[in-house]
Amino acid sequence: MNQTKIRRTAVAVAVAALLPVSLAACSDSGGDTKAAPPSAAGDQARTGTPSEEAMTGDQPFGPACAGVPKEGAGSFDGMAQDPVATAASNNPALSTLVTAVKTAGLADTLNNAEDITVFAPTNDAFAKIPKADLDKVLADKATLTKILTYHVVGQRLTPEQLENGSFETLQKGVITTRGSGQEYTVNDSSKVVCGNVKTANAHVYIVDTVLMPE
């Protein structure tokens, strides 16, 4: 009887000693299994972030972009299919510019150019010029051509290039650009109100003030 009791006591002590270790091992194993999915999800989130930022960074930006039609030829998708003068003619906010371009006989020149950047003044930008002065310019083809070609650079410019840029225009003058993010100015006087607009042959930066060559 005494030997039987001793054996039973020894077994009980062994089980009591091993049980916490086994439970701890099971607990650790379960913890590892549960921890893996959040880590993987975190990795996926971090991997996706740069891609999303890249897509966002390549889109048109600025307050005036809200006024661009959502669909049709005047939308961003529609403008991307047409050369720049044609694309501008489908944007209601650029109707004065389009009239000036046609008056100067530059529509075909701009449409046939390859890889250019156009700083396109809005109707409100032209409205800042006294009507008598604007009418005088529109009636003088040589002066009008000089002003309009001053708004065109012979290469496609990205927003990053505008951060601290100096570029020769088709008029042979120079424009300077400053800014970062979604805020840029041209010649320290004209603000980009809708930038990085793509057309078939150009990048367009819509500005709030007409640029005047020296």
C-alpha positions as CSV (number, residue, x, y, z in Angstrom):
1,M,0.0,0.0,0.0
2,N,2.8,2.4,0.9
3,Q,4.6,1.8,-2.3
4,T,1.4,2.4,-4.3
5,K,0.8,5.7,-2.5
6,I,4.4,6.7,-3.2
7,R,4.0,6.0,-6.9
8,R,0.7,7.9,-7.1
9,T,2.3,10.9,-5.3
10,A,5.3,10.9,-7.7
11,V,3.0,10.8,-10.8
12,A,0.9,13.6,-9.4
13,V,4.0,15.8,-8.7
14,A,5.4,15.1,-12.2
15,V,2.1,16.1,-13.8
16,A,1.8,19.2,-11.7
17,A,5.4,20.2,-12.7
18,L,4.9,19.6,-16.4
19,L,1.4,21.1,-16.8
20,P,2.4,24.9,-16.5
21,V,5.3,24.3,-19.0
22,S,2.9,22.7,-21.5
23,L,0.3,25.5,-21.1
24,A,3.0,28.1,-21.5
25,A,4.2,26.5,-24.7
26,C,0.7,26.3,-26.1
27,S,0.1,29.9,-25.1
28,D,3.3,31.1,-26.9
29,S,2.5,29.1,-30.0
30,G,-1.0,30.6,-30.2
31,G,0.4,34.1,-29.7
32,D,2.8,33.6,-32.6
33,T,0.0,32.4,-34.9
34,K,-2.2,35.4,-34.1
35,A,0.6,37.9,-34.5
36,A,1.5,37.0,-38.1
37,P,-1.7,38.3,-39.9
38,P,-1.5,41.9,-38.5
39,S,2.2,42.0,-39.5
40,A,1.4,40.9,-43.0
41,A,-1.4,43.4,-43.2
42,G,0.9,46.1,-42.0
43,D,3.5,45.2,-44.7
44,Q,0.8,45.3,-47.4
45,A,-0.4,48.8,-46.2
46,R,3.2,50.1,-46.2
47,T,3.8,48.6,-49.7
48,G,0.6,50.2,-51.1
49,T,1.2,53.7,-49.8
50,P,3.9,54.8,-52.2
51,S,1.9,53.5,-55.1
52,E,-1.1,55.5,-54.1
53,E,1.0,58.6,-53.5
54,A,2.6,58.2,-57.0
55,M,-0.8,58.1,-58.6
56,T,-2.1,61.1,-56.7
57,G,1.1,63.1,-57.5
58,D,0.6,62.6,-61.3
59,Q,-2.9,64.1,-61.3
60,P,-4.1,67.6,-62.0
61,F,-4.1,69.8,-59.0
62,G,-5.3,73.3,-57.9
63,P,-8.6,75.0,-56.9
64,A,-9.6,75.8,-60.5
65,C,-9.5,72.1,-61.4
66,A,-12.9,71.8,-59.8
67,G,-14.4,73.8,-62.6
68,V,-13.2,71.5,-65.3
69,P,-16.0,69.4,-66.8
70,K,-16.2,65.8,-65.4
71,E,-17.0,64.2,-68.7
72,G,-16.7,64.9,-72.4
73,A,-14.0,66.6,-74.6
74,G,-13.4,69.3,-72.0
75,S,-12.7,66.9,-69.1
76,F,-9.2,65.9,-68.1
77,D,-9.6,62.6,-69.9
78,G,-11.0,64.3,-73.0
79,M,-8.2,66.9,-73.1
80,A,-5.6,64.2,-72.9
81,Q,-6.8,62.9,-76.3
82,D,-6.5,66.1,-78.2
83,P,-3.5,68.4,-79.1
84,V,-3.3,71.5,-76.9
85,A,-5.1,74.2,-78.9
86,T,-8.0,71.8,-79.6
87,A,-8.1,70.7,-75.9
88,A,-8.1,74.3,-74.7
89,S,-11.0,75.1,-77.0
90,N,-13.1,72.5,-75.1
91,N,-12.4,74.1,-71.7
92,P,-14.9,77.0,-71.0
93,A,-12.5,78.8,-68.7
94,L,-10.0,79.2,-71.5
95,S,-12.3,80.7,-74.2
96,T,-10.5,84.1,-74.3
97,L,-7.1,82.4,-74.7
98,V,-8.5,80.3,-77.5
99,T,-9.8,83.4,-79.2
100,A,-6.4,85.1,-78.9
101,V,-4.6,82.0,-80.2
102,K,-6.9,81.8,-83.3
103,T,-6.6,85.6,-83.9
104,A,-2.8,85.2,-83.9
105,G,-3.0,82.2,-86.2
106,L,-1.2,80.0,-83.7
107,A,-3.7,77.1,-83.3
108,D,-2.1,74.9,-85.9
109,T,1.4,75.7,-84.7
110,L,0.5,74.7,-81.1
111,N,-1.4,71.6,-82.2
112,N,1.5,70.4,-84.3
113,A,4.3,71.1,-81.8
114,E,5.8,68.1,-79.9
115,D,6.3,68.0,-76.2
116,I,5.6,71.5,-75.0
117,T,4.3,73.2,-71.9
118,V,1.7,75.9,-72.0
119,F,1.0,78.4,-69.2
120,A,-2.7,79.1,-70.1
121,P,-4.3,82.2,-68.6
122,T,-7.9,81.9,-67.6
123,N,-10.7,84.2,-68.8
124,D,-10.4,86.0,-65.4
125,A,-6.7,86.5,-66.1
126,F,-7.5,88.3,-69.3
127,A,-10.2,90.3,-67.5
128,K,-7.5,91.9,-65.3
129,I,-6.3,93.7,-68.4
130,P,-8.3,96.9,-69.2
131,K,-10.6,96.3,-72.1
132,A,-9.1,99.0,-74.2
133,D,-5.6,97.6,-73.8
134,L,-6.8,94.0,-74.5
135,D,-8.6,95.1,-77.6
136,K,-5.5,96.9,-78.8
137,V,-3.4,93.8,-78.3
138,L,-5.9,91.6,-80.0
139,A,-5.8,94.0,-83.0
140,D,-2.0,93.9,-83.2
141,K,-1.0,90.4,-84.4
142,A,2.7,90.9,-83.9
143,T,2.3,91.9,-80.3
144,L,-0.3,89.3,-79.6
145,T,2.0,86.6,-81.1
146,K,4.8,87.8,-78.9
147,I,2.7,87.6,-75.7
148,L,1.2,84.2,-76.5
149,T,4.5,82.5,-77.4
150,Y,5.9,83.8,-74.2
151,H,3.5,81.4,-72.5
152,V,5.0,78.4,-74.2
153,V,8.1,76.4,-73.3
154,G,9.5,73.9,-75.7
155,Q,9.5,70.9,-73.4
156,R,7.1,69.1,-71.1
157,L,7.6,70.4,-67.5
158,T,6.7,68.3,-64.5
159,P,5.6,70.0,-61.2
160,E,8.9,69.1,-59.7
161,Q,10.7,71.1,-62.4
162,L,8.7,74.2,-61.4
163,E,9.9,74.2,-57.9
164,N,12.9,76.4,-58.8
165,G,12.9,76.7,-62.5
166,S,14.0,79.1,-65.3
167,F,12.9,78.3,-68.8
168,E,13.3,79.8,-72.3
169,T,10.0,80.3,-74.1
170,L,9.2,80.1,-77.7
171,Q,9.2,83.9,-77.7
172,K,12.9,83.6,-76.7
173,G,12.3,85.3,-73.4
174,V,12.7,83.6,-70.0
175,I,10.1,82.7,-67.4
176,T,10.9,81.7,-63.8
177,T,8.8,79.4,-61.6
178,R,8.8,78.8,-57.8
179,G,6.8,76.7,-55.4
180,S,6.3,73.2,-54.1
181,G,3.5,70.6,-53.5
182,Q,0.4,72.1,-55.2
183,E,1.3,75.8,-55.0
184,Y,3.4,77.4,-57.8
185,T,3.9,80.9,-59.1
186,V,5.2,82.0,-62.5
187,N,7.4,85.2,-62.7
188,D,6.5,85.8,-59.0
189,S,3.1,87.2,-60.1
190,S,0.9,84.6,-61.7
191,K,-0.4,81.7,-59.7
192,V,-1.0,78.2,-61.1
193,V,-4.7,77.5,-60.3
194,C,-4.9,74.2,-62.1
195,G,-1.7,72.4,-62.9
196,N,-0.3,69.3,-64.5
197,V,-3.1,69.0,-67.1
198,K,-2.1,66.6,-69.9
199,T,-3.0,67.0,-73.5
200,A,-1.8,64.8,-76.4
201,N,1.3,67.0,-77.0
202,A,1.6,69.2,-74.0
203,H,1.5,69.8,-70.3
204,V,-0.8,72.7,-69.3
205,Y,-0.6,74.9,-66.2
206,I,-3.6,77.1,-66.0
207,V,-2.6,80.5,-64.5
208,D,-4.5,83.5,-63.0
209,T,-2.5,86.3,-64.6
210,V,-1.4,86.9,-68.2
211,L,2.4,86.8,-68.5
212,M,4.0,89.8,-70.1
213,P,7.5,89.5,-71.8
214,E,10.0,92.3,-71.2
